Structure formats: structure tokens, C-alpha cells
Amino acid sequence: MTVYLPIAELSVNILIILGMGAAVGFLSGMFGVGGGFLITPLLIFYNIPPVVAVATGANQVVASSISGAITHFRRGTIDVKLGTVLLCGGLVGASVGVWLFSILRRMGQLDLVISLLYVVLLGSVGGLMLWESIGAMRKAAKNQPTPLRRPGQHIWIHGLPLKMRFKKSKIYLSVIPVATLGFCIGILTSVMGVGGGFIMVPAMIYLLRIPTSVVVGTSLFQIVFVSAYTVIVQASTNYTVDIVLAFVLMIAGVIGAQYGVRVGQRLRGEQLRALLALLVLAVGIRLAIELVIPPKDIYSVVSTGLAF
């Protein structure tokens, strides 16, 4: 069963697209990530043009994140105040990211930059998370106490000015690192089509020392609004959002996210981090291989619109 994608200008098997959306939605709910780091490479592997994959992938991130965020909101595991600060930085970063996206597209270097960014970010973040989670599981197996990262433990970030008290997270922290984190995630959302959860979740846990119980829901809260804003701006500025592809991915993503949340609650924190790390590394390695192996067709023809 095939369906034609008007913006991507090709026909695809709708069952494969539904499977992609459901799988990414499941992972979104389980790990508290938007899933863009996975759906965008998957769409590229399926021969969707990278420009369309990035912009449309952000749309699927919105659907999966909304579904997961609603579940966390009902359970009271979202710090709305902290999420709002992240959101303010994220909206500014997303605006800058769309501007960079347009420049790279005009230069003809967008595809290469997207692949390189994925390889570097996924490889580094996945490697660090896997190293930490394996160490935590080894200590748990030997009944060794794992150092707790309690709210209020002080590192250099806690010495910055403009502090604000986040009661839900039980921390007293400067808004500077929080807004900066949101800004960086906003840029990645626009340029790479990711929700940024694979970076935001570890950063909130290890740098900002936010309790893990609040991190997942708050991450999804920020991802929802920043990704939605990115989709709107991409659609109005670069015209790269394929509504048919986005609609199919959204339906499957919402359903998958509900089941992902349930599975995620049955796993321990270090187990979740290890699984997420392996997934991140796998996608990064796959993209790295694509960059090294010579393509089957050395030359490709790309149609561009003409302005009259």
C-alpha cells in the first residue's frame, strides 16, 4: 500500500512509515525524548530528502511528545516553571536555527552538515551515557552504593547569578544555564529536526542536578512547544514540511508513546540510560558508515524551484 508525498515528491509504503512512527513514539514515551534523533535518520535511510526529513521529523516529535507529556502531567512529574525557562531559551534558539538552516540550504551543504552533526552528537552523548550507566549497573550488581545526585548538591553552575527556586524539582538554580540549555536545544531542533531530549535529559540530570523523576516530563514539556514552533517556521520559511508524511507519523507516534510510558516505568534508571545510550550509538554508527561508504550513484539530480 503506497501513498504519494507531495513535498518529498515520491511514493512510499504507508505501513513502513506507520511502523517508523509507532516505534519512535514508543521510544519517546519510554525514554522521555522527542524521538527526532531517530525518525530523521530513518526517513533519510528510506530515501526521504534530508531537507524534508528534518522539517517533517520535527512535526512527528510534537505528536509523540504531546502524548507522553500529557501522561506525565497527570502524574505530576512535570516542573512547569523549569520547563517555561527552558522554553524561553528554546524559542530563541529555534529562530536562530531556522536562519542557519536557510543559509546552509542555499550553500548546498545542508545534507553534509546534518549527517556530521548527527555522527558527532550521537557518538559523544551515547558513549558518555553508556559508560556511566554500565558503571552504575556494575556497582549495583556488587551491592556498592552509587553516589546520589541529590537536589541541592553544589557545582560551579550553582554559583551563577539570577537564581530562581524551582519547588517541584527542589532546587535553587540560576536561570542562565537553564535558558542556555534550552537555546542550544532550540538550534538543534531547527537544524537537525530533533527534539533534543537525548542531550537535554543527560544535561538536566548530570549538570543541573535535577531529580530524574521530574526530568523526563519536563523535557517533553519543552520539546512540545519548541518543536511545534520550529514546524510552523520551517513550513512558512523553507516550505519543507510534508503534511501527508507528517500526518501518518503523528498518528502512529501518539499511539506508540502511550505504551512507551508504561514500559519505561518498569525499568530502573540505569537500565533506561543504558538502553538509550545503545540506541543513540547505533544510529550514530549507521550514519557514520553512510558517510564513509561510496554511494551507488556518484551524481544525483535535484530539482530546484525557479523564481519568476
C-alpha positions as CSV (number, residue, x, y, z in Angstrom):
1,M,0.0,0.0,0.0
2,T,1.7,3.2,-1.2
3,V,1.0,6.9,-0.6
4,Y,2.4,9.8,-2.5
5,L,4.3,12.6,-0.6
6,P,3.8,15.9,-2.4
7,I,6.7,17.8,-0.9
8,A,9.1,14.9,-0.9
9,E,7.9,14.1,-4.4
10,L,8.0,10.3,-4.1
11,S,5.7,7.4,-3.2
12,V,6.3,5.4,0.0
13,N,4.9,2.3,1.7
14,I,2.4,3.6,4.3
15,L,2.9,0.6,6.5
16,I,6.6,1.2,6.8
17,I,6.0,4.9,7.7
18,L,3.4,3.8,10.3
19,G,5.9,1.4,11.8
20,M,8.6,4.1,12.0
21,G,6.2,6.5,13.7
22,A,5.0,3.9,16.2
23,A,8.5,2.7,17.1
24,V,9.7,6.3,17.6
25,G,6.7,7.2,19.6
26,F,7.2,4.1,21.8
27,L,10.8,5.2,22.5
28,S,9.7,8.8,23.1
29,G,7.4,7.7,25.9
30,M,9.9,5.3,27.4
31,F,13.0,7.5,27.5
32,G,11.4,11.0,27.6
33,V,13.0,12.1,24.3
34,G,11.2,13.6,21.3
35,G,12.5,10.8,19.0
36,G,13.7,13.2,16.3
37,F,17.2,11.8,16.6
38,L,15.8,8.5,15.4
39,I,13.0,9.4,13.0
40,T,15.1,11.9,10.9
41,P,17.8,9.3,10.1
42,L,15.2,6.6,9.5
43,L,13.4,8.9,7.0
44,I,16.8,9.6,5.3
45,F,17.6,5.9,5.1
46,Y,14.2,5.4,3.5
47,N,15.3,7.9,0.7
48,I,13.3,10.9,2.0
49,P,15.2,14.1,1.1
50,P,17.1,15.3,4.2
51,V,15.6,18.7,3.9
52,V,12.1,17.3,4.1
53,A,13.1,14.7,6.8
54,V,14.4,17.3,9.2
55,A,11.4,19.6,8.9
56,T,8.8,16.9,8.9
57,G,10.5,14.9,11.6
58,A,10.1,17.8,14.0
59,N,6.4,17.5,13.4
60,Q,6.3,13.9,14.5
61,V,8.3,14.9,17.5
62,V,5.5,17.2,18.5
63,A,2.9,14.4,18.4
64,S,4.9,11.9,20.3
65,S,6.0,14.5,22.9
66,I,2.4,15.7,23.5
67,S,1.2,12.2,24.1
68,G,4.0,11.5,26.6
69,A,3.8,14.9,28.2
70,I,0.0,14.5,28.9
71,T,0.7,11.3,30.7
72,H,3.4,12.8,32.9
73,F,1.3,15.9,33.6
74,R,-1.5,13.7,35.0
75,R,1.1,12.0,37.3
76,G,2.5,15.3,38.5
77,T,6.0,14.7,37.1
78,I,6.4,18.0,35.2
79,D,8.1,21.1,36.6
80,V,6.2,23.7,34.7
81,K,8.3,26.6,36.0
82,L,11.6,25.0,35.0
83,G,10.1,24.0,31.6
84,T,9.0,27.5,30.9
85,V,12.6,28.8,31.4
86,L,13.8,26.1,29.1
87,L,11.1,27.0,26.6
88,C,12.1,30.7,26.5
89,G,15.6,29.8,25.6
90,G,14.4,27.2,23.2
91,L,12.2,29.6,21.1
92,V,15.1,32.0,20.6
93,G,17.4,29.1,19.7
94,A,14.9,27.7,17.2
95,S,14.6,31.1,15.5
96,V,18.4,31.2,15.1
97,G,18.4,27.6,13.9
98,V,15.9,28.2,11.1
99,W,18.1,31.1,9.9
100,L,21.1,28.8,9.9
101,F,19.1,26.1,8.1
102,S,18.2,28.5,5.3
103,I,21.8,29.6,4.9
104,L,23.2,26.1,4.7
105,R,20.5,25.1,2.2
106,R,21.4,27.9,-0.1
107,M,25.1,27.0,0.1
108,G,24.2,23.3,-0.8
109,Q,25.9,22.0,2.4
110,L,22.9,21.1,4.4
111,D,22.9,17.4,3.9
112,L,26.6,17.0,4.8
113,V,26.2,19.3,7.9
114,I,23.2,17.3,9.1
115,S,25.0,14.0,8.8
116,L,28.1,15.2,10.5
117,L,26.2,16.8,13.4
118,Y,24.3,13.5,14.0
119,V,27.5,11.5,14.0
120,V,29.4,13.8,16.4
121,L,26.5,14.4,18.8
122,L,25.1,10.9,18.9
123,G,28.5,9.3,19.2
124,S,29.7,11.5,22.0
125,V,26.4,11.6,24.0
126,G,25.8,7.9,23.5
127,G,29.3,6.9,24.5
128,L,29.2,9.0,27.7
129,M,25.8,7.8,28.8
130,L,26.8,4.1,28.1
131,W,30.0,4.4,30.2
132,E,28.1,5.9,33.1
133,S,25.2,3.5,33.1
134,I,27.4,0.4,32.8
135,G,29.4,1.7,35.8
136,A,26.2,2.2,37.8
137,M,24.9,-1.3,37.0
138,R,28.3,-2.9,38.0
139,K,28.1,-1.1,41.3
140,A,24.5,-2.2,41.8
141,A,25.5,-5.9,41.0
142,K,28.3,-5.7,43.6
143,N,25.9,-4.0,46.1
144,Q,28.2,-1.0,46.1
145,P,26.4,2.3,47.0
146,T,26.0,4.6,44.0
147,P,26.8,8.2,44.7
148,L,23.4,10.0,44.8
149,R,23.0,13.3,42.9
150,R,20.6,14.9,45.3
151,P,18.9,18.2,44.5
152,G,21.0,21.0,46.1
153,Q,24.4,19.5,45.6
154,H,26.6,22.3,44.5
155,I,28.9,22.5,41.5
156,W,30.1,25.6,39.6
157,I,26.8,26.1,37.9
158,H,25.1,26.7,41.2
159,G,27.4,29.8,41.7
160,L,25.9,31.7,38.8
161,P,23.7,34.7,39.4
162,L,20.0,35.3,38.7
163,K,18.9,32.3,40.8
164,M,15.3,31.0,40.9
165,R,13.7,28.5,43.2
166,F,12.0,25.5,41.4
167,K,9.9,23.9,44.1
168,K,8.8,20.9,42.0
169,S,12.4,20.0,41.3
170,K,13.5,21.0,44.8
171,I,16.5,23.0,43.5
172,Y,17.6,26.7,43.8
173,L,19.4,27.4,40.5
174,S,20.4,30.2,38.2
175,V,18.2,30.7,35.1
176,I,21.4,31.2,32.9
177,P,22.4,27.6,32.4
178,V,18.7,26.5,32.1
179,A,18.0,29.1,29.4
180,T,21.3,28.4,27.7
181,L,20.5,24.7,27.6
182,G,17.1,25.5,26.1
183,F,18.7,27.8,23.5
184,C,21.1,25.1,22.3
185,I,18.3,22.5,22.1
186,G,16.3,25.0,20.0
187,I,19.1,25.3,17.5
188,L,19.4,21.6,17.2
189,T,15.6,21.2,16.8
190,S,15.7,23.5,13.8
191,V,18.8,22.3,12.1
192,M,18.6,18.6,12.8
193,G,14.9,18.0,13.3
194,V,15.4,16.6,16.8
195,G,13.5,17.2,20.0
196,G,16.9,17.4,21.8
197,G,15.9,15.0,24.6
198,F,18.9,12.8,24.1
199,I,21.0,15.8,25.1
200,M,18.6,17.6,27.4
201,V,17.8,14.7,29.7
202,P,21.5,13.9,30.5
203,A,22.3,17.6,30.9
204,M,19.5,18.1,33.3
205,I,20.5,15.1,35.4
206,Y,24.3,15.4,35.4
207,L,24.8,19.2,35.1
208,L,21.8,20.8,36.6
209,R,21.3,18.0,39.2
210,I,17.6,17.8,38.6
211,P,15.8,14.8,40.1
212,T,15.3,12.0,37.5
213,S,11.6,11.7,38.4
214,V,10.9,15.2,37.1
215,V,13.4,15.3,34.2
216,V,11.5,13.1,31.7
217,G,8.2,15.0,31.9
218,T,9.8,18.5,32.0
219,S,11.9,17.5,28.9
220,L,8.8,16.5,27.0
221,F,7.1,19.7,28.0
222,Q,9.8,21.9,26.5
223,I,10.1,19.7,23.4
224,V,6.4,20.0,22.6
225,F,6.4,23.8,22.2
226,V,9.8,24.3,20.7
227,S,9.2,21.6,18.1
228,A,5.8,23.0,17.2
229,Y,7.3,26.4,16.8
230,T,10.0,25.0,14.6
231,V,7.5,23.2,12.3
232,I,5.5,26.4,11.8
233,V,8.5,28.5,11.0
234,Q,10.0,25.8,8.7
235,A,6.7,25.5,6.8
236,S,6.3,29.2,6.3
237,T,10.0,30.0,5.6
238,N,11.5,27.0,3.8
239,Y,8.4,25.1,2.7
240,T,9.8,21.8,3.6
241,V,7.1,20.2,5.8
242,D,5.3,17.4,4.0
243,I,1.8,17.4,5.5
244,V,0.9,13.8,4.3
245,L,4.1,12.3,5.8
246,A,3.7,14.3,9.0
247,F,0.1,13.2,9.5
248,V,0.9,9.5,9.1
249,L,3.8,9.8,11.5
250,M,1.7,11.7,14.0
251,I,-1.0,9.0,14.2
252,A,1.5,6.2,14.8
253,G,3.6,8.3,17.2
254,V,0.8,9.2,19.6
255,I,-0.2,5.5,19.9
256,G,3.3,4.3,20.4
257,A,4.1,6.9,23.1
258,Q,1.4,5.7,25.4
259,Y,2.8,2.2,25.5
260,G,6.3,3.5,25.9
261,V,5.5,5.4,29.1
262,R,4.1,2.2,30.7
263,V,7.2,0.2,29.8
264,G,9.6,2.9,31.0
265,Q,8.1,2.9,34.5
266,R,9.0,-0.8,34.9
267,L,12.8,-0.3,34.3
268,R,15.4,1.2,36.7
269,G,17.1,4.5,35.9
270,E,20.5,3.0,34.9
271,Q,18.8,0.4,32.7
272,L,16.9,3.1,30.9
273,R,20.1,5.2,30.4
274,A,22.0,2.1,29.1
275,L,19.2,1.3,26.5
276,L,19.0,4.9,25.4
277,A,22.8,5.0,25.0
278,L,22.9,1.9,22.9
279,L,20.1,3.3,20.7
280,V,21.9,6.6,20.2
281,L,25.2,4.9,19.4
282,A,23.6,2.6,16.9
283,V,22.1,5.5,14.9
284,G,25.3,7.4,15.1
285,I,27.4,4.4,13.8
286,R,24.9,3.8,11.0
287,L,25.2,7.5,9.8
288,A,29.0,7.3,10.1
289,I,29.0,4.3,7.8
290,E,26.9,6.1,5.3
291,L,29.4,9.0,5.2
292,V,32.4,6.6,4.6
293,I,30.9,4.1,2.1
294,P,30.9,5.4,-1.5
295,P,27.3,6.0,-2.9
296,K,25.9,3.8,-5.6
297,D,25.2,6.9,-7.7
298,I,28.0,9.4,-7.7
299,Y,25.9,12.1,-9.3
300,S,22.3,13.0,-8.3
301,V,19.8,15.4,-9.9
302,V,18.0,17.7,-7.6
303,S,15.1,19.9,-8.8
304,T,15.0,23.4,-7.5
305,G,12.3,26.0,-7.8
306,L,12.7,28.9,-10.1
307,A,11.5,32.3,-9.0
308,F,9.8,34.5,-11.7
